[in-house]
Structure formats: C-alpha cells, structure tokens
C-alpha cells in the first residue's frame, strides 16, 4: 500500500483527450522504472497536460491513461526529445506489445463516497 | 503470473469508443470479485462490444477500459439490468471513489515485438 493518498484523475470539463496506452512488458528491468518516473515528471511541463492514471497487474497488463486539454498538448508531448528517446527504447527493449488509443472525451463524471 | 496469453485489446478501425473507468476500492470484498467476473461475461453479449483492458495495482488504483463500436452499444451496456444493479452496489459498497470518461477514439495503433 502506497503511503500517499490514492485517487484517480478527476473528471474535467469536456472536451479533453484521453490517451490510453496498454502494454505488456518484456522480462527484466533494463532501466524501465527510472525512465517511467522521469517521464511522469517531464510530462508535467507540457501546457495542457491534465494528469495521468496508471495501474499495473503484477505479471500482467499495464494500463496508463494520460489526459490532455487538446491535440496540441498531445503532439508536444509525443515530440518531446527525451520522450521520443524513451519511445524508441520501449520498442527496442521494454515492450512485448502495446496498443495506443487517442480519444476525445465527450462526457465524464466522478463519484466520491461520503464520509460517515 | 496468469497462465493464459496476455495481450492488450488491439487497435480497431476508428471511430470507436473507449470508456475509461478508474477506481479506488473500499476495504473488504463483499462479493466484488464474483460480480466483476459476471460483468466481464455479460458485456460480451452487447452488440458492438469490442473488448476490455483491465489492470489493478495491489492496494492502489484500478483502471478498466471498455471498447465499443458506438454510443448505442455504450448505452445498451449502461442500461443492462444486472449491470445497473452492480453499478448501484458499487456506489453503496465497493468504491471509495471513481471517475468515468467516455471518449471517441480518433486514431490508434499497435506494436508487437518480432520473434527472433
């Protein structure tokens, strides 16, 4: 259990974009963890970045969803130099397979349990 | 490690929809697992259902992405009687908080490592 407060990214006012990245990793680390942490920090510098949700089933699928205000923000992140290098290493070393879906959010809502 | 082949849902021909459900659970099971399995089976009966990706970090966030051909399919699944009952139980018992994003996929692609 992580010691920080765990919460999914909140519903933003549509339209905005959800970039869904689903992946299965190769065996072994090869620096993946450090790079993933670095990317999580770097993406925060992109104007229009709204947040990221990530979950990984041990030994199974990883699902990461990045939220962006518009296409400009997605393109800026996709073209970021360190991120491009990480994408190349991902295909060369880290990923067995992945799928990327770029999707425009039309509606969203959130739920939070009331405290008794 | 699961003993079946693990693969993310493949990129379909756009447009299609990705329904992103991110959640944090309450403590305790209360029948959640059985219902989740039942829902995974039931949704397959919905015309236009394309597949589902799920990952859950132990003690952390769960991310589920359901893929549907169109809005009609999403609405049919949302209104399905057993699914509606499960949604109500989710808010009453299983979820601490969640966010739902309904998004139209504009582009997608996949990668698969070549076998040496």
Boltz contact constraints between the chains, C-beta under 6 A:
constraints:
  - contact:
      token1: [A, 1]
      token2: [B, 59]
      max_distance: 6.0
  - contact:
      token1: [A, 2]
      token2: [B, 60]
      max_distance: 6.0
  - contact:
      token1: [A, 6]
      token2: [B, 24]
      max_distance: 6.0
  - contact:
      token1: [A, 6]
      token2: [B, 60]
      max_distance: 6.0
  - contact:
      token1: [A, 6]
      token2: [B, 61]
      max_distance: 6.0
  - contact:
      token1: [A, 8]
      token2: [B, 22]
      max_distance: 6.0
  - contact:
      token1: [A, 8]
      token2: [B, 99]
      max_distance: 6.0
  - contact:
      token1: [A, 11]
      token2: [B, 99]
      max_distance: 6.0
  - contact:
      token1: [A, 18]
      token2: [B, 20]
      max_distance: 6.0
  - contact:
      token1: [A, 18]
      token2: [B, 101]
      max_distance: 6.0
  - contact:
      token1: [A, 18]
      token2: [B, 103]
      max_distance: 6.0
  - contact:
      token1: [A, 20]
      token2: [B, 18]
      max_distance: 6.0
  - contact:
      token1: [A, 20]
      token2: [B, 65]
      max_distance: 6.0
  - contact:
      token1: [A, 22]
      token2: [B, 8]
      max_distance: 6.0
  - contact:
      token1: [A, 22]
      token2: [B, 53]
      max_distance: 6.0
  - contact:
      token1: [A, 24]
      token2: [B, 6]
      max_distance: 6.0
  - contact:
      token1: [A, 53]
      token2: [B, 22]
      max_distance: 6.0
  - contact:
      token1: [A, 53]
      token2: [B, 63]
      max_distance: 6.0
  - contact:
      token1: [A, 55]
      token2: [B, 55]
      max_distance: 6.0
  - contact:
      token1: [A, 55]
      token2: [B, 56]
      max_distance: 6.0
  - contact:
      token1: [A, 55]
      token2: [B, 57]
      max_distance: 6.0
  - contact:
      token1: [A, 55]
      token2: [B, 61]
      max_distance: 6.0
  - contact:
      token1: [A, 55]
      token2: [B, 62]
      max_distance: 6.0
  - contact:
      token1: [A, 55]
      token2: [B, 63]
      max_distance: 6.0
  - contact:
      token1: [A, 56]
      token2: [B, 55]
      max_distance: 6.0
  - contact:
      token1: [A, 56]
      token2: [B, 57]
      max_distance: 6.0
  - contact:
      token1: [A, 57]
      token2: [B, 55]
      max_distance: 6.0
  - contact:
      token1: [A, 57]
      token2: [B, 56]
      max_distance: 6.0
  - contact:
      token1: [A, 59]
      token2: [B, 1]
      max_distance: 6.0
  - contact:
      token1: [A, 60]
      token2: [B, 2]
      max_distance: 6.0
  - contact:
      token1: [A, 60]
      token2: [B, 6]
      max_distance: 6.0
  - contact:
      token1: [A, 61]
      token2: [B, 6]
      max_distance: 6.0
  - contact:
      token1: [A, 61]
      token2: [B, 55]
      max_distance: 6.0
  - contact:
      token1: [A, 62]
      token2: [B, 55]
      max_distance: 6.0
  - contact:
      token1: [A, 63]
      token2: [B, 53]
      max_distance: 6.0
  - contact:
      token1: [A, 63]
      token2: [B, 55]
      max_distance: 6.0
  - contact:
      token1: [A, 63]
      token2: [B, 63]
      max_distance: 6.0
  - contact:
      token1: [A, 65]
      token2: [B, 20]
      max_distance: 6.0
  - contact:
      token1: [A, 96]
      token2: [B, 113]
      max_distance: 6.0
  - contact:
      token1: [A, 97]
      token2: [B, 112]
      max_distance: 6.0
  - contact:
      token1: [A, 98]
      token2: [B, 111]
      max_distance: 6.0
  - contact:
      token1: [A, 99]
      token2: [B, 8]
      max_distance: 6.0
  - contact:
      token1: [A, 99]
      token2: [B, 11]
      max_distance: 6.0
  - contact:
      token1: [A, 99]
      token2: [B, 110]
      max_distance: 6.0
  - contact:
      token1: [A, 100]
      token2: [B, 109]
      max_distance: 6.0
  - contact:
      token1: [A, 101]
      token2: [B, 18]
      max_distance: 6.0
  - contact:
      token1: [A, 101]
      token2: [B, 105]
      max_distance: 6.0
  - contact:
      token1: [A, 101]
      token2: [B, 108]
      max_distance: 6.0
  - contact:
      token1: [A, 102]
      token2: [B, 106]
      max_distance: 6.0
  - contact:
      token1: [A, 102]
      token2: [B, 107]
      max_distance: 6.0
  - contact:
      token1: [A, 103]
      token2: [B, 18]
      max_distance: 6.0
  - contact:
      token1: [A, 103]
      token2: [B, 103]
      max_distance: 6.0
  - contact:
      token1: [A, 103]
      token2: [B, 104]
      max_distance: 6.0
  - contact:
      token1: [A, 103]
      token2: [B, 105]
      max_distance: 6.0
  - contact:
      token1: [A, 104]
      token2: [B, 103]
      max_distance: 6.0
  - contact:
      token1: [A, 104]
      token2: [B, 104]
      max_distance: 6.0
  - contact:
      token1: [A, 105]
      token2: [B, 101]
      max_distance: 6.0
  - contact:
      token1: [A, 105]
      token2: [B, 103]
      max_distance: 6.0
  - contact:
      token1: [A, 106]
      token2: [B, 102]
      max_distance: 6.0
  - contact:
      token1: [A, 107]
      token2: [B, 102]
      max_distance: 6.0
  - contact:
      token1: [A, 108]
      token2: [B, 101]
      max_distance: 6.0
  - contact:
      token1: [A, 109]
      token2: [B, 100]
      max_distance: 6.0
  - contact:
      token1: [A, 110]
      token2: [B, 99]
      max_distance: 6.0
  - contact:
      token1: [A, 111]
      token2: [B, 98]
      max_distance: 6.0
  - contact:
      token1: [A, 112]
      token2: [B, 97]
      max_distance: 6.0
  - contact:
      token1: [A, 113]
      token2: [B, 96]
      max_distance: 6.0
